[in-house]
Amino acid sequence: MSKITIVDLEVFYCVGVTDEERAQPQRLLLTVDMAFDFSVAAVSDRITKTINYFEVAQMLLKFGEGRNWKLIEKLAANIADSIIAEYSPQAVTVEVKKFPIPQARYVSVTWTKKKA
């Protein structure tokens, strides 16, 4: 299976267990793997035969507007659901990286969802 990957897309969402943490958007990095058979696009060279990764990135940049999450686990699941619904990959894996611990490079969760 082929896949399309967006690596470490920088977004700013309100996420955190405490109200203070959710009060201001914070920097997150998103990595999204979308399993998709783009063999027709590879032959035809037509964007309509694949997932437009630019559109996915633009959707993710706006995804946090007016929303907040307590857990990055819930955020990853919501992003996966949205990508499955909008772009129909066979499966999607979403990694959310957060930077809450100064002594660690980051904390991350990864969520995989397959198309029903």
N, C-alpha and C positions, 0 to 999 in steps of 0.2 A: 504494500500500500504506500502511496506517495503521501507526503505531508507538506504543509506550508507552515512556517514558523515565524513568529514575531518575537524577538528576544529583547527583554529588558526595556519595554516601553515605559517611559516615565510618565506617571499620572499623579494627580493630587486628589485624594478622596478623604472624606471624614470617616475614620475607622478607629475604634478603640473601645475597650471595656468601660472606661470611665467617661463621664460627661465632658470632663476637661480635655481628654484625648480626642474626643469627637468634635470639640468646639471649633477647631480649625483644620482645614485639609492638610494632610501630611503626604510626604513623598513616598510613593510605592513604585516598585518595578514589576511589570507584568510580562510573563512569557507565555505565549499561547501556541500550542501545536494543534493544527487542524488536519486530521487524516482525510484525504480527499483524492479521488482518482482524477487527476488532471491530464490523463493521456490524450483526450480529445483536444484539450487546449494546447498541448505540446505539439500536436500535428497541425491544428488549424491556426494557431497563434492568435486566438480570439479570447479577450478578457471575459466574455460572457460564458465561457466554458470552464471557468475556474472560480475560485474564491478571490475576490478583489481584496488583497491584504491591506491596501490603503484605506478602503472603506471600513474594514474591521478596526484598524488603528484609530481612525477618526471616531468611530462609535465608542471605542474604549476611552478615548480622551475625554469624552462627554459623559460617560457612563455614571460618574459620581455626582453629577450636578443635581443638587436638591435631595440627595440621598445620604444615608449614613449606615454604617454597620458596626456592630460590637466586635465581631470576630472576622478575621481574614478568611477563615474556613467558609463562612456564609458568603462572603464576597466572591470567593473563587467559584463556589457553586452557582451563584447568581450570574456571573459572567459566562460560565459554561452553558447554562440554560439559554441565555440570550443568544450566544453564538450558534448553538444548535438550532434554535428557532428561526433565526434570521438567515443563516448561511448554509445550513444543511450539510455540514461535514459528516462523515461516517462516525467520527469520534472527535472529541476535543479534550486537550489537557491544558489546564490553566495553573500556572505557578504565580503566587503573589509573594513578593519579597517586601518585608517591613523592617524598619531600622530602630527598634525600641531599646536595644541593649547596647550601650556604648562599647562594651568589651567584645561584642560579636560583630562580624561583618554584616550579617542580616539574619532574620528569622523568616522562614518561608513555609508555605503550605502548598501542596499540589493536589488538584482535583481532576479526575478523569471522568468524562461522561460519554456514553455511546448513544448514537441516534436510536430512538425506539423503533 
